[in-house]
C-alpha cells in the first residue's frame, strides 16, 4: 500500500509515466525512468555499504544531477540525506557532522581535503563516495570510493528490504543565519504537503498517495528553472514541487552565477516559472534581458517567483518589462514552516514584505498564543499550524521553545519572526528577534529599515545592523551598495529619505558605503555585516 513517503510517491509517478523528462541538470537529462534507475543504483550502493533505515547520509556537493539521484536513493532505503553547505570552513563542517550523526558521505572531490582534516574524529563515518569534478581532490587517510564506480556496479532495479512509513523523517539543516545550523525534522507526509505543495502547487493537495499518478497525464504546466543551491531548502523544494507535480526541474549547474546563462536556459528549455533570491539574482537578470531584448525568447515564463531575500521595487519593474507574460510573486517560508505565504505583485510600491496566507499562518501574542486580529497595532510572533515539523534533531530545548500548544491544544511552530497583521489580514513581517536592534528601549527590525533605504533611487542594496552606543545601548548602522559607484550619497540624504518611510528612531545613525554583505543564497549576512561595521567604526569586540 503506497504512503505519502517521498519514495513511494516518486515510484508511483515513475510507474505512471516513465518516459517523460523530469530533470535537466547539464550535462545530464533524466526521464523519470532513467532517474529511477539511477536512484535505485544509489540506494543499493549505500545499502551494500551498511547504510540502513534511519541512518544519516551527508550530501556535500554543488548543484548536479547526482544530488537529486542521491536524495531519492536515500529515501528509497528510508535513510535521511543531510544537506551540507559547501561554503563551510572546517570548524562548521565538524559541527554539522557531529550534530547530525552522519554515517556516510556523498561528496565532491573538491571538498575531500576538508574532510581529510577531520580524519579520525568520526569513527562512525566510514563510507565516502566521491563525485568526480575538475578539482582532483583527495583524502589519503579516508576510505574514499568513486561514486560513479559504486553505482555502476549496483542494481538499477527496485527491491529494498525496508518498510517505509508516512512517519519516516525528512531532515533539513538550516542555513545558520541566526546561530549554529539546526536539523529540522519533518514527517514525510507533513513535508510533502507543506513544502512540496501536496503534489498540486496551483490547487488542493492530492487526497491519497495513489492520486499522484494523475499528475503524469494532467499536470499543470510548471516546468521550473531552479537557480538556488540544492544544499538549501529553497532549491530542493522548488525542484521537488516541479517533479512531483509531473513537470521538469531545470537545475542551474554552473559554478558561478551568470545572468546570460540563466536567460540562455529560459530560451532553450522554455520553463514556465523561475525562482529568484532577491536583488542579487533579479537585478543582473533584469538588466541583461532589457539590454538585449531580441537575443532571447523569454515568452514561456508565466510566473517569476522570489523568496529568501527582498526584490526592490525598481528591480521588479525591470523584471515586469523583461517578462511581460509573467506574474510576479514574493513568497515567505522557512525551514520550520514550509511555504507559509505568498503575495502577487500588482506594480504598486510597498514599504516592506507582506503576505497573504492560506489560513494556517497567524500572528500570535507571544504570551497567550492567541491570534492577533486584523488591523491590530500590536506586534506578535509569526506562527504556523497544520503540517509542521516534529522538531529539531538533537535539541529538545530548542524544540520546546519553538513548537508550542495553545489553550485549545493546537500545535504551532513559532520560528522567531516578529510580525503584525494589517487591516486586509495580510501578514507584515518585521524581522527576527535575534537580529532586533534595541536602541533606547525601542525595538528596531533591520528588514523594515532596509526596505526604506532600498527605496532610495541611488541605493542598490542595504543591510542594517546594530552596534554598541554609549547613550542608547545600540545604534542603527546601514551598510549600503549604490547603483552607480560614481554617485555620492550622504548620511543626511539617507536619513531624510528614511524619515518619509519609517519613524525617526529607526533611521540609520551611521552610513557605510561600499557593500551590503549577503550569504551565498542572497540573504543578508548580518554576522559579517556586524563585524565590518565594528571594524570600520573602530568599535572593539
C-alpha positions in Angstrom: 0.0 0.0 0.0 1.6 3.3 -1.1 2.1 6.0 1.5 2.9 9.7 1.5 6.5 8.6 1.8 8.6 10.5 -0.8 10.0 7.3 -2.3 6.5 5.7 -2.6 5.1 8.9 -4.2 8.1 9.0 -6.6 7.7 5.4 -7.7 4.0 5.9 -8.3 4.9 8.7 -10.7 7.5 6.7 -12.4 5.2 3.8 -13.0 2.6 6.1 -14.4 4.9 7.8 -16.9 8.5 6.5 -17.1 9.4 8.2 -20.4 8.6 11.8 -19.5 11.6 14.1 -18.9 11.7 15.3 -15.3 15.2 16.6 -14.6 17.6 18.7 -16.6 21.0 19.3 -14.9 23.6 19.9 -17.5 25.1 17.8 -18.9 22.6 15.2 -17.7 19.0 14.9 -18.8 16.7 12.4 -17.0 13.4 10.9 -17.8 11.5 9.5 -14.7 12.6 6.1 -15.8 16.3 6.9 -16.1 16.3 8.9 -12.8 14.5 6.0 -11.2 17.3 3.6 -12.3 20.0 6.0 -11.2 18.3 6.4 -7.8 17.9 2.6 -7.3 21.7 2.2 -8.0 22.5 4.8 -5.3 20.2 3.1 -2.9 21.7 -0.3 -3.5 25.2 1.0 -3.3 24.6 2.6 0.0 22.8 -0.4 1.4 25.7 -2.6 0.3 28.0 -0.4 2.4 25.9 -0.8 5.5 23.6 2.2 5.3 20.3 1.3 6.9 16.9 2.9 7.6 17.2 5.9 9.7 20.9 6.4 9.0 22.1 9.9 8.0 23.9 10.4 4.7 25.7 13.7 4.1 25.4 15.2 0.6 28.3 17.6 0.2 28.0 18.9 -3.3 27.0 21.7 -5.6 24.1 21.5 -8.0 24.3 18.5 -10.2 22.1 15.6 -11.3 23.7 13.2 -8.8 22.4 15.4 -5.9 18.8 14.6 -6.9 19.7 11.0 -7.6 21.2 10.8 -4.1 18.2 12.3 -2.4 15.9 9.8 -4.0 18.3 6.9 -3.4 18.5 7.7 0.3 14.7 7.9 0.7 14.3 4.6 -1.1 16.0 2.8 1.8 14.4 5.1 4.4 17.8 6.8 5.1 18.0 10.5 5.7 20.0 12.7 3.3 21.7 15.6 5.2 22.4 18.8 3.2 25.9 20.2 3.8 26.8 23.7 2.9 29.7 23.6 0.6 30.9 27.0 1.9 31.6 25.7 5.3 35.1 26.0 6.8 36.5 23.1 8.7 35.0 24.1 12.1 31.5 24.4 10.7 31.9 21.1 8.9 33.0 19.4 12.1 30.0 20.8 13.9 27.4 19.6 11.4 28.9 16.1 11.0 28.9 15.7 14.8 25.5 17.2 15.3 23.8 15.2 12.5 25.5 11.9 13.5 26.4 11.4 9.8 27.3 7.7 8.9 28.0 8.1 5.2 29.1 10.9 2.9 28.5 11.6 -0.8 31.0 14.3 -1.5 32.5 16.2 -4.5 36.2 15.7 -4.7 36.8 19.4 -4.2 35.8 19.1 -0.6 37.8 15.9 0.3 40.7 17.9 1.6 38.5 19.5 4.3 37.2 16.0 5.3 40.8 14.9 5.4 41.5 17.5 8.1 38.8 15.7 10.2 40.2 12.2 9.6 39.9 10.0 12.7 37.5 12.3 14.5 34.3 10.5 13.4 34.8 6.7 13.6 31.1 6.0 12.7 31.6 7.9 9.4 33.1 5.1 7.3 31.5 5.5 3.9 32.8 8.1 1.5 31.6 8.1 -2.2 33.4 10.8 -4.2 31.7 12.6 -7.1 34.1 13.5 -9.8 34.8 17.1 -10.6 37.6 19.1 -12.1 39.5 19.5 -8.8 41.1 16.1 -8.4 40.8 16.5 -4.6 41.9 13.6 -2.5 41.8 12.4 1.2 44.5 9.8 1.7 43.5 9.0 5.2 39.9 8.2 4.3 38.4 5.1 2.6 37.2 7.0 -0.4 35.5 5.2 -3.2 34.3 6.5 -6.6 30.6 7.3 -6.6 30.5 6.5 -10.3 32.1 3.1 -9.9 29.9 2.2 -6.9 26.6 3.0 -8.5 27.7 1.4 -11.9 28.2 -1.9 -10.0 24.8 -1.7 -8.3 21.4 -2.9 -9.5 19.1 -0.4 -11.3 16.0 -2.3 -10.1 13.9 -1.9 -7.0 13.8 -4.5 -4.3 14.7 -2.9 -0.9 14.4 -4.7 2.4 12.8 -1.8 4.2 9.4 -0.7 5.4 8.5 2.8 4.5 6.1 5.0 6.5 4.5 8.4 6.4 6.3 8.9 9.7 9.8 8.5 8.3 11.9 11.6 8.7 13.0 14.2 6.1 15.7 16.4 7.6 16.9 19.8 6.5 19.7 21.7 8.2 19.0 25.4 8.4 21.4 28.0 7.0 22.6 29.0 10.5 21.9 32.7 9.9 20.7 33.1 13.5 23.0 30.7 15.2 24.5 27.3 14.5 22.7 25.3 11.9 19.8 23.2 13.2 18.4 19.9 11.8 14.7 20.4 11.2 12.8 17.1 11.3 9.7 16.6 9.1 7.5 13.6 8.8 7.4 12.7 5.1 3.7 13.3 4.9 3.9 16.7 6.5 6.8 17.7 4.4 5.1 16.7 1.2 2.1 18.8 2.0 3.9 21.8 3.5 6.9 22.0 1.3 6.1 20.1 -1.9 2.7 21.7 -2.1 0.9 18.4 -1.8 1.6 17.5 -5.4 -0.5 20.3 -6.7 1.0 23.8 -6.3 -2.0 25.5 -8.0 -4.8 23.9 -6.1 -5.9 21.4 -3.5 -3.3 18.8 -2.4 -3.8 15.2 -3.6 -6.1 13.3 -1.3 -4.4 9.9 -1.5 -0.9 8.8 -2.4 -2.2 6.9 -5.5 -3.7 10.1 -6.8 -0.3 11.5 -7.7 -0.3 9.2 -10.8 -2.8 11.6 -12.4 0.0 14.3 -12.4 1.6 12.4 -15.2 -1.4 12.8 -17.6 -2.9 16.1 -16.4 -0.1 18.2 -14.9 -0.5 21.9 -14.5 2.4 23.2 -16.7 5.0 24.2 -14.3 8.5 23.4 -15.6 10.7 25.3 -13.1 14.1 26.8 -13.5 15.9 26.3 -10.2 18.6 28.8 -9.5 19.1 28.3 -5.8 21.5 25.7 -4.4 20.1 22.2 -3.7 22.0 22.4 -0.4 19.3 24.7 0.8 15.6 24.2 1.3 14.5 26.7 -1.5 16.4 24.9 -4.2 15.4 21.4 -3.0 11.8 22.3 -2.6 11.2 24.0 -5.9 12.9 21.0 -7.7 10.6 18.6 -5.9 7.5 20.7 -6.4 8.2 20.6 -10.2 9.0 16.9 -10.3 6.2 15.7 -8.0 3.6 17.8 -9.9 4.5 15.9 -13.1 6.8 18.6 -14.6 10.5 19.2 -15.0 13.1 20.7 -12.7 15.7 22.6 -14.7 18.6 23.0 -12.3 21.2 25.7 -12.7 24.6 23.9 -12.5 27.4 26.4 -13.4 29.8 27.1 -10.6 29.3 30.9 -10.8 26.2 32.9 -11.5 25.7 34.4 -14.9 22.5 36.2 -15.9 23.2 35.5 -19.6 23.4 31.7 -18.8 20.1 31.9 -17.0 18.5 33.6 -20.0 20.0 31.0 -22.3 18.4 28.3 -20.2 15.0 30.1 -20.4 15.3 30.4 -24.1 16.4 26.8 -24.6 14.3 24.9 -22.0 11.2 27.0 -22.0 10.3 26.9 -18.3 7.0 28.2 -17.0 8.4 29.6 -13.8 11.7 30.7 -12.3 12.8 31.0 -8.6 14.8 34.1 -7.8 16.6 35.0 -4.5 16.3 38.8 -4.2 18.1 41.6 -6.0 21.4 39.6 -6.1 19.8 37.4 -8.9 17.0 39.7 -10.0 19.0 42.7 -10.9 21.5 41.2 -13.3 18.8 39.1 -15.0 16.6 42.1 -15.5 19.4 44.3 -16.8 20.7 41.6 -19.2 17.2 40.9 -20.6 16.3 44.5 -21.1 19.7 45.4 -22.6 19.3 42.8 -25.4 15.5 42.1 -25.7 15.9 40.4 -29.1 18.6 38.0 -28.0 16.4 35.6 -26.1 12.8 34.3 -26.4 11.5 34.6 -22.8 7.8 34.3 -23.5 7.5 30.8 -21.9 7.6 32.3 -18.4 4.2 32.7 -16.8 5.5 33.2 -13.3 8.5 34.8 -11.7 8.8 33.9 -8.0 11.0 35.4 -5.4 11.9 34.2 -1.9 14.6 34.3 0.7 15.5 38.0 0.1 13.7 41.1 -1.0 13.3 42.4 -4.5 13.3 46.2 -4.6 10.6 48.0 -6.5 12.8 49.2 -9.3 14.1 45.7 -10.0 10.6 44.3 -10.0 9.7 47.0 -12.6 12.6 45.9 -14.8 11.6 42.2 -14.4 8.0 43.0 -15.4 9.3 44.7 -18.6 11.7 41.8 -19.3 9.0 39.1 -18.7 5.7 40.7 -19.8 3.8 37.4 -19.8 4.7 36.5 -16.3 3.0 37.2 -12.9 5.4 38.2 -10.2 5.1 37.0 -6.7 7.0 37.1 -3.4 6.9 34.0 -1.1 7.6 33.6 2.5 8.8 30.3 4.1 11.3 28.9 6.4 12.9 25.5 7.2 10.4 25.2 10.1 7.2 26.4 8.3 7.4 25.3 4.7 5.5 27.5 2.3 3.8 30.0 4.6 2.6 32.8 2.4 2.6 34.4 -1.0 1.9 37.9 -2.4 1.4 38.6 -6.1 2.9 41.8 -7.2 0.5 44.4 -8.5 3.1 47.0 -9.5 2.3 49.3 -6.6 5.2 50.3 -4.2 5.2 48.6 -0.9 7.1 49.6 2.3 8.1 46.1 3.2 7.3 42.4 3.0 3.6 41.5 3.4 2.0 38.2 2.5 -1.4 36.6 2.1 -1.6 33.2 3.7 -3.8 30.1 3.5 -5.3 30.5 6.9 -2.8 28.2 8.7 -0.4 31.0 9.3 -1.2 33.6 12.0 0.4 36.3 14.2 0.2 35.2 17.9 0.5 37.0 21.1 3.8 35.6 22.4 2.5 35.2 26.0 -1.1 33.9 25.4 -0.7 32.3 22.0 -3.9 34.0 21.0 -4.2 35.2 17.4 -4.0 39.0 16.8 -6.9 40.5 14.9 -6.5 42.2 11.6 -5.5 45.9 12.0 -4.1 45.4 15.5 -1.3 47.8 16.2 0.4 45.1 18.4 3.4 43.1 17.3 3.3 39.4 17.7 5.1 36.3 16.5 4.5 34.6 13.2 3.3 31.1 13.7 2.0 28.2 11.6 -0.1 25.1 12.4 -1.2 22.1 10.4 1.6 20.2 8.6 4.6 21.4 10.6 7.8 19.7 11.7 8.4 17.3 14.6 11.1 19.5 16.0 14.9 19.9 15.9 17.3 17.0 15.8 19.4 16.7 19.0 17.9 19.8 20.5 14.8 19.2 22.8 15.2 22.6 24.5 15.0 24.5 21.2 12.2 22.2 20.1 10.2 23.1 23.3 10.8 26.8 22.7 9.8 26.7 19.1 6.9 24.3 19.0 4.0 25.1 21.4 0.4 24.1 22.2 -2.1 26.8 22.7 -5.1 26.7 25.1 -7.1 24.8 22.6 -4.5 22.1 22.1 -3.4 23.4 18.7 0.2 22.8 18.0 2.1 25.8 16.5 5.6 26.3 15.2 6.9 29.8 16.1 10.3 30.2 14.4 11.1 33.6 15.8 9.8 36.1 13.3 8.1 39.2 14.6 5.1 40.3 12.6 1.9 42.3 12.5 -1.4 41.7 10.7 -2.8 44.6 8.6 -6.4 45.6 8.0 -6.6 43.2 5.0 -5.5 40.3 7.1 -2.0 40.1 5.4 1.0 39.2 7.5 3.5 42.0 7.6 7.0 40.7 8.5 9.1 42.8 10.8 12.2 40.6 11.3 13.8 38.0 13.5 14.0 38.7 17.2 17.7 37.6 17.2 18.5 40.4 14.8 16.4 43.0 16.6 18.2 46.3 17.4 17.4 47.7 20.9 18.0 51.5 20.8 17.0 53.4 23.8 14.5 50.7 24.7 12.8 50.8 21.2 12.8 47.6 19.1 14.0 48.2 15.6 13.8 45.4 13.0 16.5 45.5 10.3 14.3 44.4 7.5 12.0 47.3 7.9 14.9 49.8 7.8 16.5 48.0 4.9 13.3 48.3 2.9 13.1 52.0 3.5 16.8 52.5 2.5 16.4 50.4 -0.7 13.6 52.6 -1.9 16.1 55.5 -2.3 16.8 55.8 -6.1 20.6 55.7 -5.7 20.7 52.6 -3.5 21.0 49.1 -4.9 21.2 47.1 -1.7 21.3 47.6 2.1 22.0 45.5 5.2 21.3 47.0 8.6 22.8 46.0 11.9 23.1 47.4 15.4 26.4 48.3 17.1 27.1 49.4 20.7 26.3 53.0 21.6 27.1 54.6 24.9 23.9 56.7 25.1 21.3 54.4 23.6 22.8 50.9 24.1 22.8 50.3 20.3 22.6 52.4 17.2 21.5 51.6 13.7 24.2 51.3 11.1 23.4 50.9 7.3 25.9 49.1 5.0 24.9 50.3 1.5 25.8 49.3 -2.0 25.0 52.0 -4.6 23.6 51.5 -8.1 26.3 53.7 -9.6 29.6 53.8 -7.6 30.4 57.2 -9.1 27.4 58.7 -7.3 27.8 60.0 -3.7 25.1 59.6 -1.1 25.4 61.2 2.3 24.1 60.0 5.6 21.8 63.1 5.8 20.3 62.2 2.4 19.6 58.7 3.5 18.2 59.9 6.8 15.9 62.5 5.2 14.6 59.8 2.8 14.0 57.2 5.5 12.1 59.7 7.7 9.4 59.7 4.9 9.1 55.9 5.3 9.7 55.0 8.9 9.7 56.5 12.4 12.7 58.7 13.3 14.1 56.4 16.0 14.6 53.7 13.3 16.6 56.0 10.9 20.3 55.0 10.5 22.8 56.9 12.6 25.8 55.7 10.6 26.2 55.1 6.8 28.9 52.8 5.4 29.0 52.8 1.6 30.7 50.0 -0.3 29.0 46.7 0.2 25.9 45.1 1.7 27.1 41.6 2.7 24.9 38.7 1.7 25.2 34.9 2.1 25.7 32.6 -0.9 21.9 32.3 -1.3 21.3 36.1 -1.2 20.1 36.5 2.4 21.6 39.4 4.5 24.8 38.3 6.2 24.2 40.0 9.5 27.1 38.4 11.3 29.6 39.5 8.7 27.9 42.9 8.4 28.3 43.5 12.1 32.0 42.6 12.0 32.5 45.1 9.1 30.6 47.8 10.9 32.6 47.5 14.1 35.9 47.5 12.2 35.1 50.5 10.0 33.7 52.4 13.0 36.6 51.5 15.3 34.4 49.7 17.8 36.1 46.9 19.9 34.5 43.5 20.1 
